[in-house]
Amino acid sequence: MNQLHISPKVETQISNVSSGAIMAGINVSKLKNIIVYNPPIELQKTFAAFVQQIDKSKCAVQKSLEKAEVLYKSLMQTYFC
């Protein structure tokens, strides 16, 4: 799935077989002809764990940013109202 979203090689293949000027489309038979790298399952598991950890980190950072924004707004209200 990640190769379909982030691999330049796969993206190029998809754009080469896509049709439609306004909204690109690709049917199943064309999709079956796209070449993707199939790494060993252990490498896939390692990558999946890495992505999961990154997602957790992104979530934690987002929550921290939201808390900081609330704190900032609170301080602005305290000092300027």
C-alpha positions in Angstrom: 0.0 0.0 0.0 2.8 2.4 0.9 4.5 1.8 -2.4 1.3 2.9 -4.2 1.4 6.2 -2.3 5.1 7.1 -2.0 7.2 5.2 -4.5 8.2 7.5 -7.4 8.6 4.4 -9.6 5.1 3.1 -8.9 3.7 6.6 -9.2 5.2 6.9 -12.7 3.8 3.6 -13.7 0.4 4.6 -12.5 0.4 7.9 -14.3 1.5 6.2 -17.5 -1.5 3.9 -17.5 -4.0 6.3 -16.0 -6.8 7.8 -18.2 -9.0 10.7 -17.7 -8.1 14.4 -18.0 -10.0 15.7 -15.0 -9.8 12.8 -12.6 -7.2 10.1 -13.2 -8.5 6.6 -13.1 -7.1 3.1 -13.3 -8.9 -0.1 -13.7 -8.0 -3.5 -12.1 -6.4 -5.0 -15.2 -4.1 -2.0 -15.6 -3.3 -2.1 -11.9 -2.3 -5.8 -12.1 0.4 -4.8 -14.6 2.1 -2.4 -12.3 5.4 -3.7 -10.9 6.0 -3.4 -7.2 8.8 -4.6 -5.0 7.8 -7.4 -2.7 10.3 -7.3 0.2 10.7 -10.2 2.6 7.9 -10.5 5.3 10.3 -9.7 8.1 11.3 -6.4 6.4 7.6 -5.6 5.8 6.9 -6.2 9.5 9.9 -4.0 10.5 8.6 -1.3 8.2 5.0 -1.6 9.5 6.3 -1.3 13.1 8.3 1.8 12.1 5.3 3.4 10.5 3.2 2.6 13.5 5.7 4.3 15.8 5.9 7.3 13.5 2.1 7.6 13.6 2.1 7.5 17.4 4.8 10.2 17.5 2.7 12.3 15.1 -0.3 11.9 17.3 1.6 12.9 20.4 3.1 16.0 18.7 -0.4 17.0 17.4 -1.8 16.7 20.9 1.1 18.8 22.3 0.5 21.4 19.7 -3.2 21.5 20.5 -2.4 22.0 24.2 0.1 24.7 23.5 -2.5 26.5 21.3 -5.1 26.4 24.1 -2.5 27.6 26.6 -1.4 30.4 24.2 -5.0 31.6 23.8 -5.6 31.5 27.5 -2.5 33.6 28.1 -3.5 36.1 25.4 -6.9 36.4 27.0 -5.4 36.9 30.5 -3.0 39.6 29.4 -5.0 41.5 26.7 -8.6 41.4 27.9 
